[in-house]
Amino acid sequence: MGMKKAPFVLWNAGAAAAATEGTPVGEWQATGVSIDTRTLKPGDLFVAIQGVASDGHAHIAQAFEKGASGAVLRRDFKDAPASTPGLRVDDTTQALNDLGRVARDRSKAKICAVTGSVGKTGTKEALAMILERQGEAHATQGNLNNHWGLPLTLARMPIEANYAILEMGMNHPGEIRPLSNMARPHVALITTIELVHSEFFDSVEEIADAKAEIFDGLVDGGTAVLNRDNAMFDRLAAAARRAGVATILSFGAHAKADVRLIDSRADALGTSVQANVAGRDLRYRVGVPGSHWVMNSLGVLAAAKAMDTDLEVAAAMLARVAAPKGRGNRLAVPLDGGEMTLIDESYNASPVAVVAAIEVLSVGEVASGGRRIAVLGDMLELGDKSDDLHRGLAEPLAARGIDAVFTAGPGMGALFDALPREMRGGHAETSEQLAPLVASAVRAGDVVLVKGSYGSRMGKVVEALTALGENHDFHGNGGRGHGRAVNGE
């Protein structure tokens, strides 16, 4: 990658004061923006956001201890010295929005906004990686995709950026529209629409309509990138046209897709893909297995085309895609007699995402005597359909030949009861209680999938399984440690 460039100055006292109509205190310059002292880097401007659970004003001293260059504080906040460098403003959340808007106004970057029921973060990461080869690319960090995360991402955008990839998430109607109006993207990509967060929506159509708010902020002449295989394609395309979107690019296996899947061959480490991209035949590798990653790659190439990038370079880079932590990354955990392969999908879960993960588990290569094991935690925010949707996973688990299933939580209890007796590995009320059951059951040669909604805390099971490798190391395993990543090798 070469030498890391010195960070650009993003804001100084004068520019930030002009953006926010705040009162500058001291002469300072910031190379970053932060709203969380836990991740604050030296040189960051700390914006003290008043959240539901906590108030950033309580962490100002800590921000400066960690090297903040300045702090954005309420004018009436008296517990910090008047000489504290930074800005005094009427409302810190509004100030963050103002910084984001001004950063967008001064940027010459081509901007792609990404939303969808599943696949947002993986698609955003893949797109950012591809575009980094073709210019200065700026992207949402992690999943900072809400009403604080989006303005924060914009406020952090270097003036020199050529591309920006902005993730937008939502749980309720009306949440994406203001984000899109602030970002004013050139391209809006919707990965897919499925019945997730259904606690807050009565139908998949309502979810589609809420995601379609992303078209409201598209600049004149902008492009909508849509999944042609999704049942909501016509509804989304109609919404895009109503919003005045000039160009719709579609992707999928559908015969009429602009970026069309022709063939794909999966193996344990990835997939070889042949696709027609607007009339051009492209062959490439996707560095992670799973048909959902193939579909994401088609969306990525469609967005890359909409942003006028080099498609050959974009397609070649897809071989380097690796699943983010908790979203399908793989670990080889040393055990007596060999290794266990751990697929960590502990970050989130919805019915469609769990089925996709089961498919990935089913093609995982097991060593002699190994088994395919699914460890599943509750899928949350499914409302009154929850038990039926959990129970519905029994069929794909059986059809894909999964050997054993361990479950945690009341929703997954409904699935456990629906499973054939020979597939039942064990059930517990919580992930903490389940973790030791799974840890005592696994052996070398197994491929183990761990998946659940973030709130079901399946990371506890991942920790217990990786700890098996640590303990193994203690018994003289030649210092191989507690599991190595196998993505992107």
PyMOL commands that set and color helices and strands:
alter all, ss='L'
color gray80, all
select helices_A, chain A and resi 13-20+56-65+92-106+120-132+149-155+176-183+204-217+233-242+291-306+311-320+351-363+383-391+394-399+410-418+421-423+431-441+454-456+459-474
alter helices_A, ss='H'
color red, helices_A
select strands_A, chain A and resi 11-12+23-25+29-30+32-34+44-47+70-74+86-89+110-115+137-139+163-167+187-190+223-227+247-252+259-267+270-277+280-286+329-335+338-345+372-377+404-408+424-428+447-451+484-485
alter strands_A, ss='S'
color yellow, strands_A
deselect
rebuild
show_as cartoon
